[in-house]
Amino acid sequence: MEATVRTVLVTAPDAAVAESLGQTLVEEGLVACANIVPGVTSVYRWQGALHRDSETLVLLKTTAARCEELRDRIVALHPYEVPEVLVLPVVGGHGPYLRWVEDQVEESDGAV
């Protein structure tokens, strides 16, 4: 059985923004879980300049069916002009955990 679970990576400028995003997305049923990982250093090029910033990583667990809606919601909530939203397929894992994620992510009713 192919897993429908997806992990979505999002960086945030600080822990407060990361926690707000995670809590909102769990409350809205778009994700089953949000892991907040502080202390990430990001090195990147933006508008022609090299940047090095401290950020907080958010790991979100959702289903393939909710990814588009989740992406749109993250973009709407996020303070960055171009937020990182990367969707990674889960190709395996502990069956009961994968089922739990699927059970927690409510079917979309179009409400946000």
VMD Tcl script that draws the C-alpha trace (Angstrom):
set ca {
  {0.00 0.00 0.00}
  {1.44 3.37 -1.04}
  {1.51 5.94 1.75}
  {-0.49 9.10 1.14}
  {1.42 10.90 3.89}
  {3.58 13.89 3.02}
  {6.13 15.85 5.03}
  {6.18 19.58 4.34}
  {9.22 21.69 5.23}
  {8.76 25.36 6.09}
  {11.31 27.78 7.53}
  {10.22 30.66 9.75}
  {12.08 33.73 11.00}
  {11.75 32.68 14.65}
  {10.16 30.21 17.06}
  {7.10 32.39 17.71}
  {6.15 32.47 14.02}
  {6.91 28.74 13.66}
  {4.73 27.85 16.65}
  {1.89 30.07 15.45}
  {2.00 28.45 12.01}
  {2.12 24.95 13.47}
  {-0.69 25.51 15.93}
  {-2.96 27.17 13.37}
  {-2.43 24.41 10.80}
  {-3.09 21.65 13.34}
  {-6.20 23.44 14.66}
  {-7.51 23.84 11.10}
  {-7.02 20.12 10.41}
  {-4.59 20.68 7.55}
  {-1.80 18.81 9.33}
  {-1.67 16.09 11.94}
  {1.53 17.31 13.54}
  {3.99 20.18 13.47}
  {7.54 19.70 14.76}
  {9.36 22.93 15.60}
  {13.15 22.72 15.17}
  {14.96 25.81 16.47}
  {18.51 26.83 15.70}
  {18.62 26.39 11.93}
  {21.12 28.53 10.05}
  {20.15 29.29 6.47}
  {22.66 30.50 3.88}
  {21.05 31.68 0.66}
  {21.12 34.23 -2.12}
  {18.22 36.72 -2.20}
  {17.90 39.68 -4.54}
  {21.55 39.36 -5.59}
  {23.01 39.35 -2.08}
  {24.32 36.50 0.05}
  {22.47 36.10 3.36}
  {23.06 34.07 6.51}
  {20.12 34.03 8.92}
  {18.95 32.14 11.98}
  {15.61 30.49 11.32}
  {13.30 27.88 12.80}
  {12.35 24.83 10.77}
  {8.81 23.48 10.85}
  {8.17 19.87 9.81}
  {4.51 19.31 8.99}
  {2.78 15.96 8.45}
  {-0.22 15.90 6.14}
  {-1.73 13.92 3.26}
  {-1.27 14.27 -0.48}
  {-4.91 15.33 -0.83}
  {-4.39 18.38 1.43}
  {-1.01 19.61 0.08}
  {-2.30 22.27 -2.29}
  {-4.65 23.75 0.31}
  {-1.89 23.55 2.93}
  {0.59 25.35 0.67}
  {-1.89 28.15 0.00}
  {-2.63 28.52 3.71}
  {1.07 28.65 4.64}
  {1.69 31.35 2.03}
  {-1.27 33.36 3.37}
  {-0.06 33.12 6.99}
  {3.69 33.46 6.46}
  {5.53 36.77 6.90}
  {8.12 36.05 4.16}
  {7.59 37.38 0.64}
  {8.58 33.95 -0.73}
  {8.26 31.33 2.01}
  {9.89 27.94 1.70}
  {7.22 25.28 1.24}
  {8.68 21.93 0.15}
  {6.51 18.81 -0.07}
  {8.33 15.51 0.38}
  {6.67 12.15 -0.27}
  {6.81 9.60 2.52}
  {7.83 6.34 0.90}
  {7.64 4.21 4.01}
  {7.24 4.31 7.74}
  {5.51 2.79 10.71}
  {2.03 1.79 9.51}
  {0.13 2.81 12.64}
  {1.77 6.26 12.59}
  {0.96 6.76 8.91}
  {-2.67 5.79 9.56}
  {-2.78 8.20 12.52}
  {-1.62 11.06 10.28}
  {-4.26 10.18 7.69}
  {-6.96 9.97 10.39}
  {-6.00 13.35 11.90}
  {-6.02 15.30 8.66}
  {-9.65 16.08 8.04}
  {-11.12 15.92 4.58}
  {-11.29 19.35 2.98}
  {-14.65 21.08 3.22}
  {-13.34 24.22 1.57}
  {-13.28 26.16 4.85}
  {-10.17 27.91 6.10}
}
mol new
graphics top color blue
foreach p $ca { graphics top sphere $p radius 0.5 }
foreach p [lrange $ca 0 end-1] q [lrange $ca 1 end] { graphics top cylinder $p $q radius 0.2 }
display resetview
